[in-house]
Amino acid sequence: MYFTSCLSFPSSFALNGNCYSTSINYRSCYNISSKTPSLLKLNKYLYSHSRNFKIQLFPRIEAQLEAEHLEGSEADCESEGLRWPSPNDEISFWKREFPSWDLSSDSPAGVEQDSDLLHIVHVTAEMAPIAKVGGLGDVVTGLGRACLKRGHKVDVMLPFYECIPKHCINELALIKTYNSYHDGNWVACNAYRGEVSGIPVILIEPSNHFFKGTNIYGGSYNELEAYLFFSRACLEWMQVTATQPDIIHVHEWQTGALPLFYWDIIVLTIHNMEHHGECRQEQLSKFGLDGSAYATADKAVDDRTVGHNPERLSLLKGGIVYSNAVVTVSPTYLKETLCSGWLSGALMRNRDKYSGILNGIDAEMWNPATDVYLPAKFDASKTEGKRICKQFVQRGLGLPFEGIIRGTCVTDQVPLVICITRLVAQKGLHLITHAIKHVEELGGQMVVLGRASDGRVEREFEGLAESHNKGSNIRILLMYSEELSHMLYAAADMVLVPSMYEPCGLAQMIGMRYGAVPIVRKTGGLADTVFDMDDQSHSEITNGFVFEGIDEGSLNCALGRAFSYYQEKPNEWKATVQKVMRIDNSWNNTAGKYIDIYNSVRVR
C-alpha cells in the first residue's frame, strides 16, 4: 500500500516498534498474512491523525488489500473491487452513478390478491422519489405499490412541478390538454402520463405561474391558491376524460378542498395535523365555490378565528367534514388528536368515520439485501455487509473507522448514531442539538442529515456544522439525499427520533429494517412501533430505547442505556439487530386496512 503526502507530513514515524516513511511499499516491507492487526492499526493511525497532515490513499489498492483479510466470509465477495470513498473525492460518494433500480409492480409470491378490485386515484402534493419533501411522498408511493400488488388499479395525480426530474419518469407523454377554472378565467392545462416506481402517474401542468420554481414548496406563487387550482383541475381531468374511479384518496390540506368540490367516494388521510391550510372565503370563491357557504363552525371555519374579523376557513377541516372517511397515520396519533388541538372538536363530531392506520414502509424500496445504493448487501441472517457499509460511510465522511477482518469489526466500541429528519420544531430541535454534544461526550459518532425551512434554524445548524464538522466524530449535513439516506441507515448502529410529536414516523421503521436500533421519544407512531429494551414484562416485542420527557436529561438516559448495551453486551446487541431487521413493518400488513375503508365508502 502506498501513501503520499499532500501537506506537511513527517518523513518517518514509529508504529509498533517499526519505522515507516512517507512512501511505504507495504507488500514488500510487511508480511501481510501474519501481521493483519498491525495493518489495521496503521490504517486507523493514519486516519486518526489526518487533522495534522493530509494523506492521499489509493482506494482501489486499499480495497484490494482489505478484501484479502475477509477470508471465508460473505463480506469477502461484497468487498471485491470496492472503491473506498474519501472526503477529498472530487465527487461525493453518494453522488456516484448507481445501477438502475427495477421496482416493478408485478405481484411477488405471497402477496394476497384481492377479488373485489378497485380503481384508486391518489391526489397528492408529494410522491417519492420525484417530488418528496417528507414522509407524505413515501406513504403515497408505498401504499400505491402495495395496492397494485394486490391487483387493484392505481393512479397518482401530482402537480407537474417545474423542479421534478423528468428523467426519473418512465414513458412520459402528453395525453390531454384541457381547461380549469381560476378567478373568472379558464386556464389551459397539460396532463402528462408516466410511470414512477411501477405506479402510473398523471402530472397536471397549468399554463399560468403555479408550481414554478426550484423547490416543491416555497415558490413565488400563492401556494394555497395553486393547490386549490390543482384540486379542481384533477376533477376537471376526470370529467373530460370520462375517468370514473371507485375511490379518490386525497392527502393533507393541499388537497383538502377536493371533497368540497365533490362529496362522494373520498378518503382523506391526515399525515400531520399541524398543517391545516388557512384560507380566506374569497380565495375559495375564486375557484367556483361560494366561500361564505362553508364559513360555519360545523363546516370549514377555522375555530381559532371565530369572532375575528375576518374569520378564516381551514381546508383540512373542510376535508374532514366533507370526506366519506378520514384516516390518520397511527392509532396513538388518533387518540392524541381526539384529546387535544383545535381540530379535536371537528374530529369528535366525525368520530364515526375517523380511523387510525399505522403507516408502513415499502419493503422493496427499503431492503438492505437488494439496495442498489449500498456498497455491500446484508440481511438479518447475514449481517456482515452492514459493517462494510458502516466503514464505507465513515471513510467517506472522514470519520475514524475500525478495521474489518473475516467479516467482523475489530474492537468496534464506537457506535454510529444517525438522525435523518426535517429540521423543524416538531422533530425536537433542542434534543437533536443536545444529542450532537452528548453523543460525542459518550465517545460515539453522529451524523445529522436534513434541511431547515426556517432561516433562523438553518443559521443555527450552519453554526453547529461549522464547529463540529471540523472534528472527528460529528457530521452535520444540511441537505437531503435519497442515496445518502439509504447508506446512513445501513451504516448506523442507532437511529435517533426525538420528536415532540410524531403522527407516525418512518425513520424508526426504516432504521430497523437496516439493523439500526431506534432511540425514540414516546409519542404518536413512535409509541406504536418501538418498545423499550428494559421492559421485561413485554420482552418478546422489545426493540429499542424509549424516553418520555422533553428534557435533555430524559434523552441522556436513553442514549446512555443504548451505549452501555452496545459496548457491554455485544452478543445481545447483535441479536437485537437481527431481531429488529425481522420485524415486518411493510405496507403488506396495513394496505388491507385501507382496502377495507375503500370498500366501505365506494359506490356500487
N, C-alpha and C positions, 0 to 999 in steps of 0.2 A: 504494500500500500504506500502511495506517495503523498506527501504533504508539502504544500508550498506556502510561503509566507506572502501575504498581500500587504500587511502593515509591519510595524516593528515586531520582531519575533526573536527570542533568544537563539543564539547559534546552536545551543545544545541544552538539554535538560535531563534530569535524572528521574527514573521511574523504576521501582522495584529493583534498585541497585544497578540498573543498566543505564547507559548514557545514549541518548538519541539526538541526532542532529536534525536540522530543519528539513532535510530531504532524506527520507528513510526508505530503503527498499526492504519492506517488512518481510517479504518472502525469503530474501537471501540472508537477513540478519537473525530471523527468529524461526524456531520450529513451531509452526502454527498448530499442528495437530496436538502437541503436548503442552502448549502454552496458551491455550484459548482464553482462560480467565485474564491473563495479562493483556492480551489483545483488547478484550472488552474494557479493562481498566484504562488502557491507553486511550481508547476511543472516548470514554467518559471523561478522562482527564482533559483531553483537548477541548471537548465541548464545554466543560465547566469553567475553563479558563478563557473562553472565547471573547470575554469582555476586555481582556488585556491585550489580546492580539487576535487577528482575524485569520482563520485557517480556511483554505480552499481545499475541499476534499474532492476526489474524483469519484462521484457517486456510483458509477457502474462498477468500478473495481471494488469499491467498498461493499456493494451489494453482493458481488460475486464471492468475496471472502466470507461475508456473514452467512451466505447460503450454504457454504461448506460446513458450517457449525450447526446446521439444522438437521443433522443426520437422523434418519429414522423417524421423522415426524411429517405430518401433513404440511406443516409450515415450510418444510424443505421445498415442496412443489410450489407453494404460494409465492416464495420469495425469489424463485429463479428469474433472473433478468429484471428484478425490481429496481427501479431507479429511485434511490432515496432522495427526498427533497432537501432543500436548504432555504433559510430565509433570504439568502442572497441570490436565489434563482431569478433570472430575468422575468420568467412567467411564474406566478404563484402556483403552488401545487394543485389548488382547487380550480385553476383556470386552464389546466391542461386539456387536451382532447380526450374524450372518453368514448367507449363503444356505445352504439345506439342501444336504447332500452326498449325492448319489444314488450309492450303491455297490451296484449290482445284482449278483446272482450269475450273470447271463447270461454265457455264454462269449464273449469277444471273438474277433475274427478272429485266426487264427494260433496259438491255443492248442490243443495236441494233445488230442484226445478219446480216452480210453481205452475199449477194447472190453469188457474184463472188469471190470465195475463192482462197487464195494464199498459197504457201509453202514458208515461210520466214526463212532463215538461218542467224542468227546473228553471226558474227565472232568478238570476243572481247577479251580484256586483263582482263576485270573485270566482275563480276556478283555477285550481292548481294544475299544472305549474305555470300556465301562461299569464294568469292575472291573479297572483297570490300576494296578499299582504299579511294575513293571519290565518287562523285555523279554519275560517269560513271556506276558503278555497280548497283546503284539504278535504273538508267534510263533503262538499258538493261532488268532488271527483270520486272520493271513496264510496259514498252512498250510491252515486250514479253507476259506478262499475259493479258494485255488489248487486244492484237490481238487474243490470244487464245480464249478469251471470246466472241469475235465477230465471231468465227467459223473457223479461219484460222489455218493452221498447222505451228507450230513454233519450231525450234531447235536453241539452243545456242551452239556454238563451243568455247571452252575455253582451254587454256593450263592447263595440269594437274600439277599445281604447287605442289611441294613436301609438302608445308605447308597447303594445303587445308584440312580442317577437313572432312575426308572421312565419318564419321558417320552422317554428315549432308546431305549426298546424298542418296536418296532412290533408292533401287534396282540397286545398282552399279554393273556393269558387264562388262567384257572384250568382245568386239564384233568383233574386227578386228585387225590383225597385218599386217602392210604393210611398204613400204619404201618411204622415201622422200629424196630429193637431197640436199647436202651441200658440197661445196668446193671439188668437184670431187669424192665424195663418196655418196653411198646410205645408209642412216641411218634408222635403224629399228624403227618403231613407234607402240605403242599400242593405240588403240582407245577404250575408255570405254563409255558406255551409262549409264545414271542415270536420276534422276528427282530431281529438286530443285524448291521449291515453286510452284509446279504444272507444271513446264516447263521441257520438255525433254532437256537434256544436253549431249553433246558429248565432252569428255575430251581427248586431244591429249597429249600423253606422249612419248617424244623421248627417245631413249636409250642412248643418249650422256648426257652431263652435263647440258644441258639447263633446266631452271626452277627449279633447285635445290636450297635449302636454306630455311631459316626460315621466309622469308617475300615474299610478292607478287612481289615487286620491290626491286632492290638493291642486287641481288645475285652476286656471284663471277664470273659468266659467262658474256660474252659480250651481253648486253641486246638487243641492236639493231639487232645483228645477230640472236639472239634467236627468236625475233618477225618476222624477215624475214623468218626464217625457218618455224615458225608456220603458217604464211600466205600461204606459198606454200604447207605445209603439209595438210592444210584444203582442198585446191583444189585437192590434190592428193587423199585424202579420198573420196571426192565426185566422183572422177573418178573411183577408184577401187570398189566403192560400187554402181556405176551407179545412184547416187543421183542427181536429176535434179530439184533444187529449182526454184521457179519463181523469187525470189529476194535474193541476197546476201547483207546483210546490215553490213557494216564494220564501226568501230568506232575508231576515233583518229589516231595518227600517227602509233601506234603499228601495225595496220592492214592496213595502208595506201598503202603498197606495193601490196596488193592483186589486186587492179584494174590494176596495171602494168602487172600482170601475166594473167589477164582475163578481157577483156574490155567490158563485157556486163552484164546487169541486176544488176548493182552495185549501191547501195545507200551508201554514206558516210555521217556520222554525225560527225561534229566537235564540241566537247564539250568544248574545251579550246584552243584558237589559240596560246597560249604561248608555247605549246609543239609541236614541228614540226618534230622531227625525222631526225636530221642531219646525212647524210650517205655519205661515200666515194664511188666513182664509183666501185672500186674493191670489196667492200663489197657486192654491189648489184650483181656483176658478179659471186660471189660465189654461187648464188642460181639459176644460169641458164639463167640470163638475161644479155644483153650487157649493162653495166653501162654507157658506153660512148654515147650510142644512146639516153639516156634520159638527157644528160648534155647540154641542150639548155634552153634559157630563157622561151620559150613557153611550155616546158615540166616540168622537175623536178629540174632544177638547183636552188639552194638556191640563191636568188637575192643578198643577203648580201655578198656573196663570189665572185661575178662576178669580174674578174680581179685579183683575188688572185691566188696563186699557192700552193696547188691545189684548184680549185673550188669544192664546195660540192653540193650534192643533198639534197633535202628535201622530205622525204616520204609523209608528209602531202600535200605538193604542188603537188607531183605526183598523189596522191589520188584525189585532186581537179580536176586536168586536165583529168584524165582517168575514173573517175566515171561518171555514167549516170545522177546522181542527187546528189547535195550536200546540206546538211541541217545543220544549226546551231540552237542553243537551245533557242533562244528568238528573237523576231522581233527587239528589240532595239540593241541587240548584233550584229545582221546582219548589221544594219546601221553603228554601230561603226567600224566594221571590214572592211566595204567598204570604209570608210573615212580615216582610219589610219592603220599603221602597214605594215610590209614589204610584207605581203601576199595580201594586198589590190589590187595590180595590177592584180595578178592571179585571184582573186575573181571577179574583174570588167570584165576581159576578159571572164569569165564563168558565168556572171550575170544571163543569161537566165535560168540556171539550179540551181541557188542558192536560197534557201528559209530559212526563219526563223520560226521555230515552237516551241512554248513555251513548255518546259518540263512539265510533270505532276508528281503527286505522286500516289503511289498505295494506294487506299482508303481502302483496306482490311489490308495491312501490317501496315498502319498508321491509326488506328481507335481507339480512346480512349474508345469507348463503348465496344470493344472486346479484347483489347490489353492484352495479357497474362502476360506481364511484369509489369503491373500496380497493385498496392495494392488496388485500387478502380477504378471502371469504371465510365465514365460520358459521356454526350453528350451535345449538345447545349441547349436542353430544361431542362436538369437536371445536373447542374454543380457542385453539392455538392461534388462529388468524387474528383474533382480537388483540393479542399482544403486538403483532406486527403493525396493526392499524394504529395502536397507541404510539409506538415508536415512530411511525411514519409521520403522524401529526406533530409529535414533539420535535422531531428533526425539522420539519417544515416551518414551524413557528419559532424555532430557536430555543426550545425548552430543553433542559437537561433530560437525558433519557437513560434507561437501563439497558443492559445487554440482553440479547436473546440467545439461548443455547438449547438445542434439542427441543425447540418448540415451547419452552417455558421461560419466564422472565427471571433473570438472575438478580437476587437481592432487591426485588421490586417492593419497596416500602413507601413509595411516593404515589398516593392516589391522585388521579386527574379528575377534577370536578368541572363540569360544563354547565352553562346557563345560556340557553338559546331562547330569546324572547324579544317581544317588542318592549322598548324601554318607555313604559308608561306607568302611571301611579298604580294602576290595578295590579301590576306584576310585583309590587313590593320593592320599589327602588331603593328605599333605605336599607332593606335587608340584603339586596344584591351588593350595594356598595360596602356594607359591613362584611359580607361573606368574602369579598375580594381580600380584605385585610386579614380576616380571621383564618381563612384557608392558608394564607402564607405563614401566619403565625404557627399554625399546626404542622407546617412543613410539607404542605401539599402544593399542587399546581391547579390553576383555574383558568378557563377560557370563557369569556363572555362574548356572545355573538348576537348582535341586534342593532336596530335602528331606533332613533328617537324622533318623534314628530314635533315635539316641543323644543323650541330653541334653547330655553334655559336648561332643560335636561340634557340636550345634546352638548352644550358647553361644559356642563358638569362632567359628563363622561369623557369628553375630549381631554379635560384636565386629568382625569384618572388614567386615561390611556397614555398621556404624555409622561406621567410619573411612573407608571407601572410597567409599560411595555419595554422600557429600557432595562428592566431587571430580568431575573432568570426564571421566575415562577408564575407570572401573571401575563395574560394577553387579553386585551380588550379590543374587539374588532367591531367598529361602528358601521355595520353594513349587513346585508343579508345575502347569503349564497346557498342555494339549494344543494349544490355539490358539497360545499364545506360542511353544511349541517349534517349530511349523511356521514361524512368522515368523522366528525366530532362525536356523534352518537356511538359510532363503532369504536372510537378510541377511549371513550370515557369510562371511568370506574364508577362515577356517581353523576347523576343529573339533578340539579337544584331547581325547584319550582316553589318559590316562597311567596306566592300570590296573596294579596289582601282578600280577593275573592276570585274564583275561577269557575265559570259556568261548567266547563268540562275539563279542558286541558288535554292536549295531545302529547306534549313533550315527555310527560312521565310514562305514557304508554309506548311511545316510540323508543324512549330510552331503555325500557325493559326489554323490548324486542331485540335491542342490540347489546344487551348484557350490562347496561348501566343501571345501578341500583338507585332508586329515586329517594330524594330528601325533599319533603313537601310540607307545606302548611295545610292543616286540616280544614278544608273548605270546598264546597261545590263538588265537582267531579273528581278532585284530588282525594276527597274523603271516600268516594265510591270505588277508587281503584288502587289506593295504596294503604297498607295496613302495617302497623309498627312491628318491628322485629322483636321488641321486648314484651309484646302482648302474648304471654304464654297461654292465655285462655283460648286463643284462636291461632295456634302455631301453624296450622295447616295452610293458612292463607297469608301469613306474614310475608312481606316482600319489600320493605323499605323502612325509612326513618321519618317519623311524623312529629310535628310540633304544632301547638295550638295558638300560642301567643303571637302578638305582632311586634314584640320587642326583640332586641338583639340577643338578650340572654337566652330566650327560647330557641333561637336559631343556633347559638353557640352549643347548647346542649345536644341538639340533633346532629350537628356536624361532629362534635367530639365523640358521640357514640358511634357514628359511622366510621370515623377514622380509627378508633380503637378496634372495632370489629374487623376492619380491613387489615390492620397491621398485626393484630394479636391472634386472629383466628383465620389464617389463610385458607384452611381446608373448608371451614364453614362458609367463608366468603365465596369460594369457588362454587360451592353447592348452591348458594343463594343466586349467584349469577346464572347458573344453569336453570334454576327454578323460575326466575323472572322471565327468562327467554322462552320458556314453555307456556307461559300464560297466554291464552288466546283472547286478545283484545281486538280481534279483527271485525270488520263490518259484517262478516258472515253471521256473527252472533246477534247483531242488532238490526240488520236490514229487514228481517222478518217482522219486527215490531212496527216498522214504518209501513210495510205492506199491509199489515192488519189495519192500520189507521187509514191508509189509502182506500181500502175496500169498504171501510165504514162510511166514507163520505162520497164515494163515486156514485154517479147517476146510472142506473141500469135500465 
